[in-house]
Amino acid sequence: MMPQPAGPDLVAEAGRILAAARASRLTLGVLGGVGIALRCAAAGLPPLARDYGDIDLAVARGERARLEPLMAELGYQPDRETNLLFGRERLIYFDTRRGLHVDVMVDRLHMCHEVPFVFAKDGNLTAACLLLTKLQVVQTTDKDLRDIVAVLVDSPFGTEPHAIDLDWLSTLCARDWGLWRTATDVAERVAEFGATLGPLPGSFALAAQLETLTARLESAPKTLGWKARAAIGRRVQWYELPDEGTKRA
């Protein structure tokens, strides 16, 4: 893979792409740590600030045909072979001049679990969607944990674009025991990790946010499918692991 610019450049470039999409009325969001950095100011402050390795985008399924002309205007070329073979789920664009590589996920994220994209009116993914794309990661890294903390300390609970919509998040987990199991496991990991960081930026206390989150995950009414899978529990693997080399922003 070609070398990537430093983190701030990637965040700025993702913001440029997002602004162009908004101007074109194209439903596009930014995934991963870069997307969280664009939505949550706390992600850029110590001790949560980190480097970013790539830009991942999310596009609505019906908007794929409009994406390529926009990316071309911004200086990106398509990876035609990948886009032809896997374009229903994933698209790749690159800018060889600047050494940039952009992955675009279509309609939903499919990694350890499946998370549908929810786009806010301001053009990015909602805070709840960004949070769940991180909570679904089974093998969390230091960067994943920092990103989760950034969302939680920066975002209130509610239905606004910058808020975490607990109804949406808990409803998805209440339908899928595997997603619920991973999200609650990761929330416990975040609590332990956050305690090692010292004073945190943001407007909300991490411990209180985690308590509210986990309480809602526990109390949300579960489906029959959830209950049936819960009876099997951890005896059967409930997640997928991305192929080795699959990048995570």
GUTOR-329792 format. One record per residue (C-alpha): z, y, x. Coordinates in steps of 0.05 Angstrom, whole numbers, plus 32768, in hexadecimal, padded with zeros to 4 digits. Example, Ala and Ser with C-alpha at 12.3 -4.5 7.8 and 13.67 -1.06 7.14 Angstrom:
> 809C	7FA6	80F6
> 808F	7FEB	8111
***
This chain:
> 8000	8000	8000
> 7FF1	8046	8018
> 802D	8071	802E
> 804B	809A	7FF6
> 8062	80E2	7FFA
> 80AC	80F3	7FFB
> 80D3	80F0	7FBA
> 80CF	8139	7FA5
> 8083	8137	7FAC
> 807F	80FB	7F7F
> 80AB	811C	7F4A
> 8080	815A	7F4D
> 8040	8132	7F49
> 805A	810B	7F0D
> 806C	814D	7EEC
> 8025	8165	7EF9
> 8008	8127	7ED8
> 8038	812D	7E9D
> 8027	8176	7E93
> 7FDC	8167	7E93
> 7FE6	812F	7E61
> 800E	815D	7E34
> 7FD8	8192	7E37
> 7FA4	815C	7E24
> 7FD1	8142	7DEC
> 7FD2	80FE	7E0F
> 800E	80D2	7E00
> 8027	80C4	7E47
> 806B	80BD	7E67
> 8089	80B2	7EAC
> 80B0	8072	7EBA
> 80E3	805F	7EEE
> 810D	808B	7F1A
> 80D8	80C1	7F1A
> 80D9	80C4	7ECE
> 8125	80C8	7ECF
> 8122	80FF	7F03
> 80F4	8127	7ED6
> 8122	811F	7E9A
> 8167	8121	7EBB
> 817A	8157	7EEB
> 81B5	812D	7F04
> 8184	80FD	7F24
> 8173	8132	7F58
> 81BA	8142	7F6B
> 81EA	811D	7F9A
> 8201	80E7	7F98
> 81CA	80D0	7F69
> 818D	80EE	7F8D
> 815F	80BB	7FAD
> 811A	80B0	7FC8
> 80E1	8099	7F9B
> 80AC	8067	7FB1
> 8077	806F	7F7B
> 8062	808C	7F38
> 8061	805F	7EFA
> 8046	8079	7EB9
> 8049	8061	7E71
> 8010	806B	7E40
> 800A	805B	7DF6
> 7FD9	8022	7DE9
> 7FA9	804D	7DC1
> 7FA4	8081	7DF8
> 7F88	8055	7E31
> 7F41	806D	7E28
> 7F56	80B6	7E30
> 7F80	80A9	7E6E
> 7F48	809D	7EA1
> 7F25	80E1	7E96
> 7F68	8104	7E9E
> 7F79	80DE	7EDE
> 7F34	80EE	7EF9
> 7F40	8139	7EED
> 7F80	8132	7F14
> 7F5D	8111	7F4F
> 7F6B	80C8	7F41
> 7F3A	808E	7F42
> 7F44	804E	7F1A
> 7F4E	8009	7F39
> 7F14	7FEE	7F10
> 7F21	7FA4	7F1D
> 7F6A	7FA7	7F0A
> 7F5D	7FD4	7ECE
> 7F26	7FA6	7EB5
> 7F50	7F67	7EBC
> 7F94	7F81	7EA6
> 7F85	7FC2	7E83
> 7FA6	7FAD	7E42
> 7FE9	7FAD	7E65
> 7FE1	7FD2	7EA7
> 7FB3	8005	7EC8
> 7FB1	801D	7F10
> 7F98	805F	7F2B
> 7F98	8079	7F73
> 7F8A	80B7	7F9B
> 7F76	80A1	7FE1
> 7F74	80E9	7FFB
> 7FBE	80F2	7FEE
> 7FD2	80A9	7FF3
> 7FEB	80A5	7FAB
> 7FEE	8067	7F81
> 7FFE	806A	7F37
> 800F	802F	7F0A
> 8007	8038	7EBF
> 8029	8009	7E8E
> 800A	8005	7E48
> 8034	8006	7E09
> 8072	7FE4	7E27
> 8095	7FCF	7E66
> 8096	7F85	7E74
> 80C3	7F73	7EAE
> 8104	7F4C	7EA6
> 80FF	7F5C	7E5C
> 80CF	7F81	7E2E
> 80DD	7FC9	7E1D
> 80AE	7FF0	7DEF
> 809F	8037	7E03
> 80B9	8071	7DD9
> 809A	80B4	7DE8
> 80BE	80F6	7DDA
> 809E	8134	7DC0
> 80A7	8156	7E03
> 8075	8124	7E21
> 80A3	80F6	7E49
> 80C5	80B6	7E35
> 8106	80BE	7E10
> 8147	80B9	7E37
> 8159	807A	7E11
> 8118	8059	7E24
> 811F	806C	7E6D
> 8167	8052	7E6D
> 8154	800F	7E4E
> 811B	8004	7E80
> 8151	8006	7EB5
> 8186	7FDF	7E8F
> 8155	7FA5	7E87
> 8151	7F9A	7ED2
> 8175	7F5A	7EE4
> 8176	7F63	7F2F
> 818B	7FAC	7F31
> 8186	7FD3	7F72
> 81AD	800F	7F8A
> 8174	803A	7F72
> 8175	801B	7F2C
> 81C0	8027	7F26
> 81BA	806F	7F3C
> 8183	807B	7F09
> 81AE	805D	7ED1
> 81E9	8088	7EE5
> 81BC	80C6	7EE5
> 81A5	80BA	7E9E
> 81EC	80AD	7E84
> 820D	80E9	7EA5
> 81D4	8118	7E92
> 81C5	8103	7E4A
> 81ED	8108	7E09
> 81E8	80D3	7DD4
> 81BA	80E8	7D9A
> 8172	80EA	7D84
> 8157	8125	7DAB
> 8125	8117	7DE4
> 815A	8124	7E19
> 818E	80FA	7DF4
> 819A	80AF	7DF5
> 8189	8092	7DB1
> 81BD	805B	7DAB
> 81A2	8044	7D68
> 815E	8034	7D87
> 817B	8015	7DC5
> 81B0	7FEA	7DA3
> 817F	7FD3	7D6D
> 814F	7FB7	7DA2
> 8189	7F93	7DC5
> 81A3	7F79	7D83
> 8161	7F55	7D78
> 815C	7F37	7DBD
> 8199	7F14	7DDB
> 8179	7F11	7E20
> 816E	7F5C	7E22
> 81B4	7F68	7E08
> 81D2	7F39	7E3B
> 81AE	7F5A	7E75
> 81BD	7FA1	7E5C
> 8208	7F92	7E55
> 820A	7F70	7E98
> 81E9	7FAB	7EB9
> 8217	7FDC	7E96
> 8252	7FB8	7EB5
> 8230	7FBE	7EF9
> 8225	8008	7EEE
> 826F	8013	7EE0
> 8282	7FF2	7F22
> 824C	8017	7F48
> 825D	805B	7F2A
> 82A5	8054	7F40
> 828D	8052	7F88
> 8265	8093	7F85
> 829B	80C7	7F80
> 8291	8107	7F57
> 8251	8105	7F2D
> 8224	813D	7F14
> 8211	8143	7ECB
> 8234	8158	7E8B
> 8250	8114	7E76
> 8284	80E5	7E93
> 8265	80A4	7EA8
> 829F	8078	7E91
> 829F	8097	7E4C
> 8254	8090	7E46
> 8256	8047	7E5A
> 828E	803A	7E29
> 8266	8057	7DF0
> 8227	8032	7E05
> 8248	7FEE	7E0C
> 826F	7FF6	7DCB
> 822F	8003	7DA5
> 820C	7FC8	7DC6
> 8246	7F9C	7DAF
> 824D	7FB7	7D69
> 8204	7FBB	7D54
> 81F5	7F86	7D1F
> 81D1	7F4B	7D40
> 8195	7F25	7D24
> 8195	7EDB	7D16
> 8167	7ED2	7D52
> 8199	7EF6	7D7E
> 81D2	7ECA	7D65
> 81AA	7E8A	7D70
> 8199	7E9D	7DB7
> 81E1	7EB3	7DC4
> 81F8	7E6C	7DB3
> 81D0	7E54	7DF0
> 81EA	7E8C	7E1C
> 81E1	7E8C	7E66
> 81D1	7E42	7E6A
> 8187	7E53	7E64
> 8167	7E8D	7E8A
> 815D	7EC8	7E5C
> 8132	7EF5	7E87
> 80F4	7EF6	7EB2
> 80F1	7F0C	7EFA
> 80B5	7F37	7F0E
> 8086	7F18	7F41
> 8099	7F24	7F88
> 807A	7F65	7F9E
> 807B	7F84	7F58
> 8093	7FCA	7F65
> 80CA	7FEC	7F3F
> 80CF	8038	7F41
***
